[in-house]
Amino acid sequence: MRNLIFIGLFMSLTSCQNDLKNELSEGIYRATLEVQDSEVLPFNFEVLADKTLNMFNAEEVINVDEIEYRNDSIFIRFPVYEGYFAAVFDGKDLRGNYIKESLERVVPFYAEYGNKTRFSDSERPSEDATGVWEAVFSKGIKGDEYIAKGIFKQVDGKVTGTFRTTTGDYRYLEGHMDGNKMRLSAFDGAHAFLFIATVTDSIMRGQFYSGNHWKEPFEAIRNDGYELPHADNLTFLKDGYDRFDFSFPNSEGKMISLDDKQFEDKVVIVQIMGTWCPNCLDESRYYSTYVKQNKNKDLAFVALAFEYAKTKEKAFEGIARLKERLNIPYPILLAQVGTSSKTEAQKKLPMLNHVLSYPTTIFIDKKGEVRKIHTGFNGPATGEKYITFQKEFDAFVKSLLNE
């Protein structure tokens, strides 16, 4: 059934209606993805003179250079991630789908040429979301409830910021305040996020949509002094274990473990991650830069990839793509295939109390002892928190190296 769906989709998108070659027009587009409850998730992209395009989320700019034309159809593949757009031309506009084959997800997509708005305003803003918000998602729903910290800035009607959670952040959110209704969105090629909330002076209530497959309620109160639990206190070695260990294959099929000579007498930074995960991408970019700027024979990095790709071959393709795009200098091993389930991941790493987040980082000293486990990653969208993380990371790594 799955194959028939995608074959049918492919045929409908590649049917040739005429012999004229269609291409993206240089300039700005307003794109929308259909989520749930008749809502759409908007974002903007600009086609450049070199025919690549830039996608925008607040301060974030993502360049996309893998664009393929087939007859009257266009296929746009995003850097690193598996997802892609498959669309046909409607004049200068595009109509099609956003597709993640491994997860069997198809989201209707439309892009209008020449429209630079993100959200349309109908009322002047009557509320200001600027500040810190203590938030709860899926409140009262057993197994789904989690806490978050909203950090927003509003200038006139434009709102930017993010939600931080104990496992990471929702990256660069951008939107507006229409009366007392706040709408924020982000699309980065992997995640499609839409937040809609009613805001008063001290309370925020709304819905969070992730693509067209998930939605949940959230509520928040103003609290300038609110902070999340420290990321170093959430994941730890279980009783009965005094070491962290693994044995997973590299792309050549060779099993790699912490007992290998390449890690002997070194400070080892182990990254638990996935190629599908934007927070992991942010972290991998930072770690790659750190390794290149801090060359030290006593320091080693290694990543353990937990992939939802259906086969090992597809998973290693994603790993190779990530390494090439980010020029990652350290090994990435395949720890899991076919699911990104954290419960299944914890079975692969039974010494941990849980795998709470992708990414998670384990700091191991030269004697092989776990000195710290950092859950999640506060990426560049978190501003000052990201700067603080970099300083703390550098100081802790250097302290281990100096022992």
Buried (B, 14 or more C-beta within 10 A) or exposed (E): EEEEEBEEBBEEBBEEEEEEEBEBBEEBBBBBBBBBEEBBBBBBBBBBEEEBBBBBBBEBEBEBEEBEEEBBBBBBBBBBBBBBBBBBBBEBBBBBBBBBBBBEBBBBBBBBBEBEEBBEBEEEBEBBBBBBBBBBBBBEEEEEEBBBBBBBBBEEBBBBBBBBBBBBBBBBBBBBBBBBBBBBBBBBBBBBBBBBBEBEEEEBEBBBBBBBBEBBBBBBEBBEEBEBEEBBEBBBBEEEBEEBEBEBBBBEEEEBEBEEEEBEEBBBBBBBBBBBBBBBBBBBBBBBEBBEEEEEEEBBBBBBBBBBBBEBEBBBBBBEBBBEBBEBEBBBBBBBBBBBEBEEBBEBBEBBBBBBBBBBBBBBBBEBEBBBBBBBBBBBBBBEBBEEBBEEBEEBBEEBBEE
